[in-house]
Amino acid sequence: MVAHPDLKTSRITAQLSAAVKDLEHVTVHELSAAYPDRRVDAIREQELLRQHDTIVLQFPWHWYSVPGVLKEWMDQVLTYGFAYGAGGDALQGKRLQLVISTGAPESSYTPSGHNRFTMAELLRPLEVTAHLCGLDLAEPLILHSAYRVTPDELAAHAVRYRELISDVPAYAGH
Ligand SMILES: Cc1cc2nc3c(=O)[nH]c(=O)nc-3n(C[C@H](O)[C@H](O)[C@H](O)COP(=O)(O)O)c2cc1C
């Protein structure tokens, strides 16, 4: 799942999603393209989630959180009875991989740094969301300093991302 408000303006997210697009067992689903008006088809999204063993959320870090388009998706798709609560076991045991880019450098995400908190701390809401939904949260793949990263560094990161995704087991059909 690629969640960027406007991929046409994206450097990092666009290149990373292009790097995994042709992988056989991967469905690249671009949220803003699918729902330009942000009216998410929750039934379709839930079906897509059911069909995949690993859910990759790929997004730029916006205001210490997910972009609005992804928050909208979470609000509408991760519903009671589907993702949590009575009968809400559709995501139990699936793997959640976060793939994030931030504008600020890694050194700023420290207690004494400009952003005061570590990424692990700031990711707590997603961590507990995964926990509530029974998702197994993998180590996030984070690219910092998005504005400064060189074409070579970005290409190397895209290769790491592709390898990470290639290692994910194919859909087991359950
Ligand atoms: C609305 C908005 C909010 C942002 N908030 C943050 C932030 O809180 N922390 C940070 O490190 N970078 C922040 N950034 C920088 C983005 O994370 C960065 O531009 C993005 O990862 C680059 O990916 P892209 O080329 O796919 O857009 C923000 C950018 C925008 C447009």
Ligand as a Chemical Component Dictionary entry (heavy atoms), coordinates in Angstrom:
data_LIG
# 
_chem_comp.id                   LIG 
_chem_comp.type                 NON-POLYMER 
_chem_comp.pdbx_formal_charge   0 
_chem_comp.three_letter_code    LIG 
# 
loop_
_chem_comp_atom.comp_id 
_chem_comp_atom.atom_id 
_chem_comp_atom.alt_atom_id 
_chem_comp_atom.type_symbol 
_chem_comp_atom.charge 
_chem_comp_atom.model_Cartn_x 
_chem_comp_atom.model_Cartn_y 
_chem_comp_atom.model_Cartn_z 
_chem_comp_atom.pdbx_ordinal 
LIG C1  C1  C 0 2.954  17.969 5.052  1  
LIG C2  C2  C 0 4.343  17.456 5.337  2  
LIG C3  C3  C 0 4.701  17.152 6.622  3  
LIG C4  C4  C 0 5.980  16.662 6.906  4  
LIG N1  N1  N 0 6.303  16.342 8.202  5  
LIG C5  C5  C 0 7.528  15.834 8.465  6  
LIG C6  C6  C 0 7.862  15.454 9.799  7  
LIG O1  O1  O 0 7.056  15.563 10.737 8  
LIG N2  N2  N 0 9.111  14.961 10.027 9  
LIG C7  C7  C 0 10.032 14.790 9.021  10 
LIG O2  O2  O 0 11.133 14.330 9.298  11 
LIG N3  N3  N 0 9.727  15.123 7.746  12 
LIG C8  C8  C 0 8.498  15.641 7.448  13 
LIG N4  N4  N 0 8.171  15.960 6.147  14 
LIG C9  C9  C 0 9.126  15.641 5.073  15 
LIG C10 C10 C 0 8.705  14.356 4.349  16 
LIG O3  O3  O 0 8.777  13.248 5.212  17 
LIG C11 C11 C 0 9.562  14.110 3.119  18 
LIG O4  O4  O 0 9.330  15.185 2.245  19 
LIG C12 C12 C 0 9.200  12.819 2.429  20 
LIG O5  O5  O 0 9.577  11.716 3.204  21 
LIG C13 C13 C 0 9.840  12.720 1.071  22 
LIG O6  O6  O 0 9.207  11.671 0.353  23 
LIG P1  P1  P 0 8.525  11.943 -1.064 24 
LIG O7  O7  O 0 9.616  12.375 -2.009 25 
LIG O8  O8  O 0 7.928  10.621 -1.452 26 
LIG O9  O9  O 0 7.466  13.007 -0.859 27 
LIG C14 C14 C 0 6.916  16.491 5.861  28 
LIG C15 C15 C 0 6.554  16.827 4.548  29 
LIG C16 C16 C 0 5.283  17.321 4.280  30 
LIG C17 C17 C 0 4.910  17.660 2.866  31 
# 
loop_
_chem_comp_bond.comp_id 
_chem_comp_bond.atom_id_1 
_chem_comp_bond.atom_id_2 
_chem_comp_bond.value_order 
_chem_comp_bond.pdbx_ordinal 
LIG C1  C2  SING 1  
LIG C2  C3  SING 2  
LIG C2  C16 DOUB 3  
LIG C3  C4  DOUB 4  
LIG C4  N1  SING 5  
LIG C4  C14 SING 6  
LIG N1  C5  DOUB 7  
LIG C5  C6  SING 8  
LIG C5  C8  SING 9  
LIG C6  O1  DOUB 10 
LIG C6  N2  SING 11 
LIG N2  C7  SING 12 
LIG C7  O2  DOUB 13 
LIG C7  N3  SING 14 
LIG N3  C8  DOUB 15 
LIG C8  N4  SING 16 
LIG N4  C9  SING 17 
LIG N4  C14 SING 18 
LIG C9  C10 SING 19 
LIG C10 O3  SING 20 
LIG C10 C11 SING 21 
LIG C11 O4  SING 22 
LIG C11 C12 SING 23 
LIG C12 O5  SING 24 
LIG C12 C13 SING 25 
LIG C13 O6  SING 26 
LIG O6  P1  SING 27 
LIG P1  O7  DOUB 28 
LIG P1  O8  SING 29 
LIG P1  O9  SING 30 
LIG C14 C15 DOUB 31 
LIG C15 C16 SING 32 
LIG C16 C17 SING 33 
# 
